[in-house]
Amino acid sequence: MIIEGDHQRPWKDGEKRESRLVFIGRDLDREKLEKSFHACEVAA
């Protein structure tokens, strides 16, 4: 398993603030991954 990440640059004024995770692999179970991530969500 390889996990990498870094900050690219600060957000600009008015820019939509979003982050993305990219999974590259074979035979990934999309439903299971989505369910697991939704279980980690925190309501603001």
Biopython code that builds the backbone (N, CA, C, O; Angstrom):
import numpy as np
from Bio.PDB.StructureBuilder import StructureBuilder

atoms = [
    (1, "MET", "N", (0.841, -1.161, 0.000)),
    (1, "MET", "CA", (0.000, 0.000, 0.000)),
    (1, "MET", "C", (0.896, 1.237, 0.000)),
    (1, "MET", "O", (1.853, 1.312, 0.770)),
    (2, "ILE", "N", (0.593, 2.190, -0.847)),
    (2, "ILE", "CA", (1.363, 3.431, -0.927)),
    (2, "ILE", "C", (0.406, 4.591, -0.671)),
    (2, "ILE", "O", (-0.650, 4.696, -1.295)),
    (3, "ILE", "N", (0.791, 5.441, 0.240)),
    (3, "ILE", "CA", (-0.016, 6.625, 0.522)),
    (3, "ILE", "C", (0.902, 7.831, 0.419)),
    (3, "ILE", "O", (1.923, 7.908, 1.102)),
    (4, "GLU", "N", (0.533, 8.768, -0.435)),
    (4, "GLU", "CA", (1.310, 9.987, -0.598)),
    (4, "GLU", "C", (0.377, 11.178, -0.573)),
    (4, "GLU", "O", (-0.815, 11.047, -0.849)),
    (5, "GLY", "N", (0.900, 12.307, -0.251)),
    (5, "GLY", "CA", (0.106, 13.521, -0.306)),
    (5, "GLY", "C", (0.931, 14.715, 0.129)),
    (5, "GLY", "O", (1.838, 14.598, 0.953)),
    (6, "ASP", "N", (0.607, 15.843, -0.427)),
    (6, "ASP", "CA", (1.229, 17.083, 0.006)),
    (6, "ASP", "C", (0.308, 18.240, -0.337)),
    (6, "ASP", "O", (-0.655, 18.089, -1.090)),
    (7, "HIS", "N", (0.616, 19.374, 0.219)),
    (7, "HIS", "CA", (-0.172, 20.575, -0.034)),
    (7, "HIS", "C", (0.356, 21.224, -1.309)),
    (7, "HIS", "O", (1.562, 21.420, -1.457)),
    (8, "GLN", "N", (-0.526, 21.549, -2.208)),
    (8, "GLN", "CA", (-0.108, 22.150, -3.472)),
    (8, "GLN", "C", (0.103, 23.651, -3.334)),
    (8, "GLN", "O", (1.140, 24.179, -3.736)),
    (9, "ARG", "N", (-0.882, 24.334, -2.766)),
    (9, "ARG", "CA", (-0.805, 25.786, -2.611)),
    (9, "ARG", "C", (-1.996, 26.224, -1.764)),
    (9, "ARG", "O", (-2.966, 25.478, -1.634)),
    (10, "PRO", "N", (-1.934, 27.418, -1.189)),
    (10, "PRO", "CA", (-3.107, 27.913, -0.452)),
    (10, "PRO", "C", (-4.274, 28.175, -1.408)),
    (10, "PRO", "O", (-4.069, 28.491, -2.580)),
    (11, "TRP", "N", (-5.506, 28.040, -0.888)),
    (11, "TRP", "CA", (-6.669, 28.365, -1.702)),
    (11, "TRP", "C", (-6.716, 29.866, -1.978)),
    (11, "TRP", "O", (-6.349, 30.680, -1.131)),
    (12, "LYS", "N", (-7.172, 30.210, -3.170)),
    (12, "LYS", "CA", (-7.348, 31.609, -3.540)),
    (12, "LYS", "C", (-8.665, 32.103, -2.982)),
    (12, "LYS", "O", (-9.566, 31.309, -2.708)),
    (13, "ASP", "N", (-8.784, 33.425, -2.808)),
    (13, "ASP", "CA", (-10.039, 34.012, -2.346)),
    (13, "ASP", "C", (-11.169, 33.627, -3.296)),
    (13, "ASP", "O", (-11.038, 33.772, -4.512)),
    (14, "GLY", "N", (-12.274, 33.138, -2.745)),
    (14, "GLY", "CA", (-13.436, 32.782, -3.554)),
    (14, "GLY", "C", (-13.337, 31.423, -4.232)),
    (14, "GLY", "O", (-14.307, 30.973, -4.842)),
    (15, "GLU", "N", (-12.207, 30.768, -4.142)),
    (15, "GLU", "CA", (-12.031, 29.465, -4.779)),
    (15, "GLU", "C", (-12.769, 28.385, -3.971)),
    (15, "GLU", "O", (-12.737, 28.394, -2.740)),
    (16, "LYS", "N", (-13.418, 27.474, -4.660)),
    (16, "LYS", "CA", (-14.104, 26.373, -3.999)),
    (16, "LYS", "C", (-13.070, 25.523, -3.257)),
    (16, "LYS", "O", (-12.061, 25.108, -3.827)),
    (17, "ARG", "N", (-13.343, 25.275, -1.977)),
    (17, "ARG", "CA", (-12.405, 24.497, -1.168)),
    (17, "ARG", "C", (-12.838, 23.046, -1.151)),
    (17, "ARG", "O", (-13.869, 22.698, -0.575)),
    (18, "GLU", "N", (-12.052, 22.216, -1.778)),
    (18, "GLU", "CA", (-12.350, 20.798, -1.823)),
    (18, "GLU", "C", (-11.051, 20.009, -1.864)),
    (18, "GLU", "O", (-10.014, 20.504, -2.306)),
    (19, "SER", "N", (-11.131, 18.799, -1.402)),
    (19, "SER", "CA", (-9.995, 17.884, -1.448)),
    (19, "SER", "C", (-10.426, 16.626, -2.192)),
    (19, "SER", "O", (-11.612, 16.298, -2.216)),
    (20, "ARG", "N", (-9.496, 15.933, -2.788)),
    (20, "ARG", "CA", (-9.799, 14.720, -3.538)),
    (20, "ARG", "C", (-8.871, 13.599, -3.111)),
    (20, "ARG", "O", (-7.696, 13.812, -2.809)),
    (21, "LEU", "N", (-9.424, 12.419, -3.095)),
    (21, "LEU", "CA", (-8.633, 11.211, -2.896)),
    (21, "LEU", "C", (-8.738, 10.402, -4.181)),
    (21, "LEU", "O", (-9.824, 10.252, -4.739)),
    (22, "VAL", "N", (-7.633, 9.893, -4.638)),
    (22, "VAL", "CA", (-7.617, 9.094, -5.863)),
    (22, "VAL", "C", (-7.104, 7.699, -5.515)),
    (22, "VAL", "O", (-6.025, 7.546, -4.943)),
    (23, "PHE", "N", (-7.888, 6.693, -5.867)),
    (23, "PHE", "CA", (-7.502, 5.305, -5.639)),
    (23, "PHE", "C", (-7.150, 4.684, -6.979)),
    (23, "PHE", "O", (-7.935, 4.739, -7.925)),
    (24, "ILE", "N", (-6.000, 4.110, -7.050)),
    (24, "ILE", "CA", (-5.584, 3.410, -8.256)),
    (24, "ILE", "C", (-5.355, 1.961, -7.864)),
    (24, "ILE", "O", (-4.514, 1.669, -7.013)),
    (25, "GLY", "N", (-6.084, 1.071, -8.467)),
    (25, "GLY", "CA", (-5.942, -0.333, -8.119)),
    (25, "GLY", "C", (-6.780, -1.207, -9.029)),
    (25, "GLY", "O", (-7.395, -0.734, -9.985)),
    (26, "ARG", "N", (-6.792, -2.470, -8.718)),
    (26, "ARG", "CA", (-7.569, -3.435, -9.497)),
    (26, "ARG", "C", (-8.627, -4.059, -8.605)),
    (26, "ARG", "O", (-8.402, -4.316, -7.423)),
    (27, "ASP", "N", (-9.779, -4.294, -9.199)),
    (27, "ASP", "CA", (-10.870, -4.984, -8.520)),
    (27, "ASP", "C", (-11.227, -4.353, -7.176)),
    (27, "ASP", "O", (-11.512, -5.061, -6.210)),
    (28, "LEU", "N", (-11.211, -3.015, -7.116)),
    (28, "LEU", "CA", (-11.600, -2.320, -5.893)),
    (28, "LEU", "C", (-13.119, -2.381, -5.739)),
    (28, "LEU", "O", (-13.855, -2.263, -6.718)),
    (29, "ASP", "N", (-13.570, -2.562, -4.525)),
    (29, "ASP", "CA", (-15.004, -2.630, -4.236)),
    (29, "ASP", "C", (-15.497, -1.215, -3.950)),
    (29, "ASP", "O", (-15.410, -0.729, -2.822)),
    (30, "ARG", "N", (-16.014, -0.566, -4.985)),
    (30, "ARG", "CA", (-16.429, 0.835, -4.866)),
    (30, "ARG", "C", (-17.455, 1.029, -3.766)),
    (30, "ARG", "O", (-17.331, 1.951, -2.960)),
    (31, "GLU", "N", (-18.467, 0.175, -3.721)),
    (31, "GLU", "CA", (-19.526, 0.317, -2.722)),
    (31, "GLU", "C", (-18.951, 0.231, -1.299)),
    (31, "GLU", "O", (-19.323, 1.013, -0.424)),
    (32, "LYS", "N", (-18.063, -0.703, -1.085)),
    (32, "LYS", "CA", (-17.450, -0.869, 0.240)),
    (32, "LYS", "C", (-16.591, 0.345, 0.603)),
    (32, "LYS", "O", (-16.633, 0.813, 1.740)),
    (33, "LEU", "N", (-15.817, 0.855, -0.352)),
    (33, "LEU", "CA", (-14.996, 2.037, -0.101)),
    (33, "LEU", "C", (-15.866, 3.245, 0.237)),
    (33, "LEU", "O", (-15.586, 3.964, 1.196)),
    (34, "GLU", "N", (-16.925, 3.470, -0.552)),
    (34, "GLU", "CA", (-17.807, 4.608, -0.307)),
    (34, "GLU", "C", (-18.487, 4.487, 1.052)),
    (34, "GLU", "O", (-18.585, 5.469, 1.789)),
    (35, "LYS", "N", (-18.951, 3.304, 1.382)),
    (35, "LYS", "CA", (-19.623, 3.083, 2.669)),
    (35, "LYS", "C", (-18.657, 3.380, 3.819)),
    (35, "LYS", "O", (-19.035, 4.025, 4.797)),
    (36, "SER", "N", (-17.428, 2.918, 3.704)),
    (36, "SER", "CA", (-16.433, 3.137, 4.749)),
    (36, "SER", "C", (-16.129, 4.614, 4.928)),
    (36, "SER", "O", (-16.021, 5.090, 6.059)),
    (37, "PHE", "N", (-15.987, 5.348, 3.827)),
    (37, "PHE", "CA", (-15.708, 6.763, 3.932)),
    (37, "PHE", "C", (-16.895, 7.545, 4.476)),
    (37, "PHE", "O", (-16.712, 8.474, 5.262)),
    (38, "HIS", "N", (-18.103, 7.185, 4.073)),
    (38, "HIS", "CA", (-19.287, 7.867, 4.598)),
    (38, "HIS", "C", (-19.423, 7.635, 6.105)),
    (38, "HIS", "O", (-19.941, 8.497, 6.814)),
    (39, "ALA", "N", (-18.973, 6.505, 6.592)),
    (39, "ALA", "CA", (-19.024, 6.226, 8.027)),
    (39, "ALA", "C", (-18.075, 7.140, 8.805)),
    (39, "ALA", "O", (-18.242, 7.311, 10.013)),
    (40, "CYS", "N", (-17.094, 7.721, 8.141)),
    (40, "CYS", "CA", (-16.128, 8.610, 8.795)),
    (40, "CYS", "C", (-16.547, 10.075, 8.754)),
    (40, "CYS", "O", (-15.905, 10.914, 9.385)),
    (41, "GLU", "N", (-17.605, 10.395, 8.027)),
    (41, "GLU", "CA", (-18.025, 11.797, 7.879)),
    (41, "GLU", "C", (-18.445, 12.378, 9.224)),
    (41, "GLU", "O", (-19.011, 11.695, 10.077)),
    (42, "VAL", "N", (-18.148, 13.649, 9.376)),
    (42, "VAL", "CA", (-18.537, 14.375, 10.574)),
    (42, "VAL", "C", (-19.471, 15.507, 10.147)),
    (42, "VAL", "O", (-19.154, 16.267, 9.232)),
    (43, "ALA", "N", (-20.597, 15.613, 10.798)),
    (43, "ALA", "CA", (-21.525, 16.704, 10.485)),
    (43, "ALA", "C", (-20.978, 18.001, 11.058)),
    (43, "ALA", "O", (-20.533, 18.049, 12.205)),
    (44, "ALA", "N", (-21.016, 19.045, 10.253)),
    (44, "ALA", "CA", (-20.500, 20.348, 10.699)),
    (44, "ALA", "C", (-21.581, 21.157, 11.379)),
    (44, "ALA", "O", (-21.328, 22.279, 11.819)),
]
sb = StructureBuilder()
sb.init_structure("model")
sb.init_model(0)
sb.init_chain("A")
sb.init_seg("    ")
for serial, (resi, resn, name, xyz) in enumerate(atoms, 1):
    if name == "N":
        sb.init_residue(resn, " ", resi, " ")
    sb.init_atom(name, np.array(xyz, "f"), 0.0, 1.0, " ", f" {name:<3s}", serial, name[0])
structure = sb.get_structure()
